[in-house]
Amino acid sequence: MGGVTGVIGETSMGAALICLAAVAWLLGDRHHGMRRARLLLAGGAAVAVGPPSWQEFLAEPRRLLGRLGAEWWALAAGVLLALLGASVIPVAVGAAGVPVLRRMRRARQARRAREQHADAVIALCGALAGEVRAGRQPGEALLRAAGDSGGLGEALLRAAGDPGGLGEARAAVVAAARFGGDVPGALAVVARQPGAEGLLGLAACWRVAVDQGAGLAAGLDRLEAALRAERDQRADLRAQLSGARATALLLAALPALGLLLGAAMGADPLHVLLHTGAGLGCLTAGAVFEAAGLWWAARIVGGAEGV
């Protein structure tokens, strides 16, 4: 049985080396073809020749991983552990971890987009208040503030990648301000985007200023101050919770450190965990407890942020 396992492990390692060699050859041939094209189209200009540098060699895998997402590192780690431990269990675990890590990555992206939206709304309120104080009418002031690089236009579009027709909503706001339309209604539409809820306050200030003749700049100042205070409170809470997050991640990484220490001491922990009954039981129980601990820690931190 041990001889069969060794043969399987050697065969898997050889197949992996052959695949790596094929990828290296294809990438090198592609870069060679690109250099030949540069030589033909350079028109006499100096073009670097010779074998590709290691930066050029690694550029294509980096672009591929950037398109696929960092979650595929879990599958790569599973394949590596499968080759080292001569078992398919790490590959299955790594494949199961890909959708979980993808969901976490998208949640981080959504949180960053919300923060950028909130910053854009605060910048819009400040810019609009300044334009109103300069003596411009509310419609003209909104046009100038929304067209500013730090205002509603560029910041919101850059943050969200124009999801859900945000460009059309912004165009509706600009058109309403230019032609005397329903500006508060258009602002309420844009406020549906996550993080842009502060535009509802701007719409309320607009209604009060236009319908009742109240000071728009004063209302915008109070709204900007409130939004800044809310943003600073969220940042302070996130800073206080960073210690809990770091502790949870450190505790989650301890099993991997134990495996490294065991391998350094010559105990062969991968063989024990993947090829013995007691090891498989310990591996299953450890994975369950690890997942439950991470889920519970994430729920505690998420509940604190929600409050």
MOWO-V397673 format. One record per residue. N is the residue number from 1. RES is the residue in one small letter. SS is DSSP state (H for helix, E for strand, C for the rest). PHI is phi in radians with two decimals (none if undefined). OMEGA is omega in whole degrees, 0 to 359 (none if undefined). Layout:
BEGIN
N_RES_SS_PHI_OMEGA / N_RES_SS_PHI_OMEGA
END
This chain:
BEGIN
1_m_C_none_179 / 2_g_H_-1.13_178 / 3_g_H_-1.13_179 / 4_v_H_-1.12_179 / 5_t_H_-1.10_178 / 6_g_H_-1.13_178 / 7_v_H_-1.11_179 / 8_i_H_-1.11_179 / 9_g_H_-1.10_179 / 10_e_H_-1.13_178 / 11_t_H_-1.12_179 / 12_s_H_-1.11_178 / 13_m_H_-1.11_178 / 14_g_H_-1.13_178 / 15_a_H_-1.11_178 / 16_a_H_-1.11_179 / 17_l_H_-1.12_178 / 18_i_H_-1.14_178 / 19_c_H_-1.12_178 / 20_l_H_-1.09_178 / 21_a_H_-1.12_179 / 22_a_H_-1.14_177 / 23_v_H_-1.09_179 / 24_a_H_-1.08_180 / 25_w_H_-1.16_180 / 26_l_H_-1.12_179 / 27_l_H_-1.13_178 / 28_g_H_-1.11_178 / 29_d_H_-1.16_178 / 30_r_H_-1.14_179 / 31_h_H_-1.16_177 / 32_h_H_-1.12_177 / 33_g_H_-1.12_177 / 34_m_H_-1.14_179 / 35_r_H_-1.18_177 / 36_r_H_-1.13_178 / 37_a_H_-1.11_178 / 38_r_H_-1.11_179 / 39_l_H_-1.11_181 / 40_l_H_-1.25_185 / 41_l_H_-1.76_185 / 42_a_C_-1.30_180 / 43_g_C_1.19_179 / 44_g_C_1.59_180 / 45_a_C_-1.32_181 / 46_a_C_-1.31_179 / 47_v_C_-2.22_181 / 48_a_C_-1.21_179 / 49_v_C_-2.11_181 / 50_g_C_1.86_181 / 51_p_C_-1.16_181 / 52_p_C_-1.18_177 / 53_s_C_-1.29_181 / 54_w_H_-1.20_175 / 55_q_H_-1.13_177 / 56_e_H_-1.15_181 / 57_f_H_-1.16_181 / 58_l_H_-1.54_183 / 59_a_H_-1.16_182 / 60_e_H_-1.16_175 / 61_p_H_-1.07_178 / 62_r_H_-1.15_178 / 63_r_H_-1.11_179 / 64_l_H_-1.12_179 / 65_l_H_-1.16_177 / 66_g_H_-1.14_178 / 67_r_H_-1.29_183 / 68_l_H_-1.34_183 / 69_g_C_1.90_183 / 70_a_C_-1.19_182 / 71_e_C_-1.15_180 / 72_w_H_-1.27_173 / 73_w_H_-1.11_177 / 74_a_H_-1.11_178 / 75_l_H_-1.17_178 / 76_a_H_-1.10_177 / 77_a_H_-1.12_177 / 78_g_H_-1.11_178 / 79_v_H_-1.14_179 / 80_l_H_-1.10_178 / 81_l_H_-1.15_177 / 82_a_H_-1.13_178 / 83_l_H_-1.20_180 / 84_l_H_-1.27_183 / 85_g_H_-1.71_179 / 86_a_C_0.94_180 / 87_s_C_-2.63_179 / 88_v_C_-1.57_182 / 89_i_H_-1.09_178 / 90_p_H_-1.05_178 / 91_v_H_-1.14_179 / 92_a_H_-1.12_179 / 93_v_H_-1.14_178 / 94_g_H_-1.11_178 / 95_a_H_-1.15_178 / 96_a_H_-1.21_180 / 97_g_H_-1.38_182 / 98_v_H_-1.09_180 / 99_p_H_-1.12_179 / 100_v_H_-1.14_179 / 101_l_H_-1.18_177 / 102_r_H_-1.13_178 / 103_r_H_-1.11_178 / 104_m_H_-1.14_180 / 105_r_H_-1.13_179 / 106_r_H_-1.17_176 / 107_a_H_-1.15_177 / 108_r_H_-1.13_178 / 109_q_H_-1.11_178 / 110_a_H_-1.13_178 / 111_r_H_-1.15_177 / 112_r_H_-1.11_178 / 113_a_H_-1.12_178 / 114_r_H_-1.09_180 / 115_e_H_-1.13_178 / 116_q_H_-1.18_176 / 117_h_H_-1.08_180 / 118_a_H_-1.10_178 / 119_d_H_-1.11_180 / 120_a_H_-1.15_179 / 121_v_H_-1.15_178 / 122_i_H_-1.10_178 / 123_a_H_-1.12_179 / 124_l_H_-1.11_179 / 125_c_H_-1.09_179 / 126_g_H_-1.14_180 / 127_a_H_-1.16_180 / 128_l_H_-1.15_177 / 129_a_H_-1.09_178 / 130_g_H_-1.13_179 / 131_e_H_-1.16_179 / 132_v_H_-1.15_178 / 133_r_H_-1.13_179 / 134_a_C_-1.28_176 / 135_g_C_1.78_181 / 136_r_C_-1.50_176 / 137_q_C_-1.21_184 / 138_p_H_-0.98_180 / 139_g_H_-1.11_179 / 140_e_H_-1.13_179 / 141_a_H_-1.10_179 / 142_l_H_-1.16_178 / 143_l_H_-1.07_181 / 144_r_H_-1.21_181 / 145_a_H_-1.21_180 / 146_a_H_-1.22_178 / 147_g_C_-1.46_180 / 148_d_C_-1.23_182 / 149_s_C_-1.15_179 / 150_g_C_-1.71_185 / 151_g_C_-1.66_187 / 152_l_H_-1.16_191 / 153_g_H_-1.21_189 / 154_e_H_-1.14_185 / 155_a_H_-1.13_181 / 156_l_H_-1.18_181 / 157_l_H_-1.16_179 / 158_r_H_-1.21_183 / 159_a_H_-1.24_188 / 160_a_H_-1.78_183 / 161_g_C_1.10_180 / 162_d_C_1.02_178 / 163_p_H_-1.42_174 / 164_g_H_1.11_178 / 165_g_H_1.25_180 / 166_l_H_-1.13_177 / 167_g_H_-1.11_177 / 168_e_H_-1.15_178 / 169_a_H_-1.14_178 / 170_r_H_-1.12_178 / 171_a_H_-1.08_178 / 172_a_H_-1.15_177 / 173_v_H_-1.13_181 / 174_v_H_-1.12_180 / 175_a_H_-1.15_179 / 176_a_H_-1.14_179 / 177_a_H_-1.21_183 / 178_r_H_-1.35_187 / 179_f_H_-1.93_176 / 180_g_C_1.28_180 / 181_g_C_-1.53_182 / 182_d_C_-1.47_181 / 183_v_H_-1.15_179 / 184_p_H_-1.04_178 / 185_g_H_-1.12_178 / 186_a_H_-1.15_177 / 187_l_H_-1.13_178 / 188_a_H_-1.12_178 / 189_v_H_-1.17_179 / 190_v_H_-1.16_181 / 191_a_C_-1.17_177 / 192_r_C_-1.24_178 / 193_q_C_-1.21_180 / 194_p_C_-1.03_180 / 195_g_C_1.62_181 / 196_a_C_-1.72_183 / 197_e_C_-1.11_179 / 198_g_H_-1.09_178 / 199_l_H_-1.17_174 / 200_l_H_-1.12_175 / 201_g_H_-1.13_177 / 202_l_H_-1.11_178 / 203_a_H_-1.11_178 / 204_a_H_-1.14_177 / 205_c_H_-1.07_180 / 206_w_H_-1.13_179 / 207_r_H_-1.08_182 / 208_v_H_-1.12_183 / 209_a_H_-1.21_185 / 210_v_H_-1.38_184 / 211_d_H_-1.38_186 / 212_q_H_-1.98_177 / 213_g_C_1.29_179 / 214_a_C_-1.32_181 / 215_g_C_-1.26_181 / 216_l_H_-1.28_183 / 217_a_H_-1.11_180 / 218_a_H_-1.12_177 / 219_g_H_-1.11_179 / 220_l_H_-1.16_178 / 221_d_H_-1.09_179 / 222_r_H_-1.14_179 / 223_l_H_-1.14_179 / 224_e_H_-1.09_179 / 225_a_H_-1.10_180 / 226_a_H_-1.16_180 / 227_l_H_-1.17_177 / 228_r_H_-1.12_179 / 229_a_H_-1.10_178 / 230_e_H_-1.14_178 / 231_r_H_-1.13_179 / 232_d_H_-1.13_178 / 233_q_H_-1.16_177 / 234_r_H_-1.12_180 / 235_a_H_-1.14_179 / 236_d_H_-1.16_178 / 237_l_H_-1.12_179 / 238_r_H_-1.13_177 / 239_a_H_-1.17_178 / 240_q_H_-1.20_180 / 241_l_H_-1.49_181 / 242_s_H_-1.10_177 / 243_g_H_-1.11_178 / 244_a_H_-1.12_178 / 245_r_H_-1.10_181 / 246_a_H_-1.09_178 / 247_t_H_-1.12_179 / 248_a_H_-1.11_179 / 249_l_H_-1.15_179 / 250_l_H_-1.12_178 / 251_l_H_-1.14_179 / 252_a_H_-1.21_181 / 253_a_H_-1.51_182 / 254_l_H_-1.08_177 / 255_p_H_-1.03_178 / 256_a_H_-1.12_176 / 257_l_H_-1.11_177 / 258_g_H_-1.11_177 / 259_l_H_-1.11_179 / 260_l_H_-1.12_178 / 261_l_H_-1.11_178 / 262_g_H_-1.10_178 / 263_a_H_-1.16_179 / 264_a_H_-1.16_179 / 265_m_C_-1.50_179 / 266_g_C_1.42_182 / 267_a_C_-1.46_181 / 268_d_C_0.95_183 / 269_p_H_-1.15_180 / 270_l_H_-1.11_179 / 271_h_H_-1.13_180 / 272_v_H_-1.15_184 / 273_l_H_-1.31_188 / 274_l_H_-1.79_187 / 275_h_H_-2.26_175 / 276_t_C_-2.25_181 / 277_g_H_-1.13_179 / 278_a_H_-1.12_179 / 279_g_H_-1.14_178 / 280_l_H_-1.13_177 / 281_g_H_-1.12_178 / 282_c_H_-1.12_180 / 283_l_H_-1.12_180 / 284_t_H_-1.14_180 / 285_a_H_-1.12_179 / 286_g_H_-1.11_179 / 287_a_H_-1.13_179 / 288_v_H_-1.13_180 / 289_f_H_-1.16_178 / 290_e_H_-1.11_179 / 291_a_H_-1.11_179 / 292_a_H_-1.13_178 / 293_g_H_-1.14_178 / 294_l_H_-1.13_179 / 295_w_H_-1.10_181 / 296_w_H_-1.17_178 / 297_a_H_-1.13_178 / 298_a_H_-1.12_179 / 299_r_H_-1.19_179 / 300_i_H_-1.12_181 / 301_v_H_-1.16_179 / 302_g_H_-1.12_177 / 303_g_H_-1.15_177 / 304_a_H_-1.15_178 / 305_e_H_-1.18_179 / 306_g_H_-1.15_178 / 307_v_C_-1.17_none
END
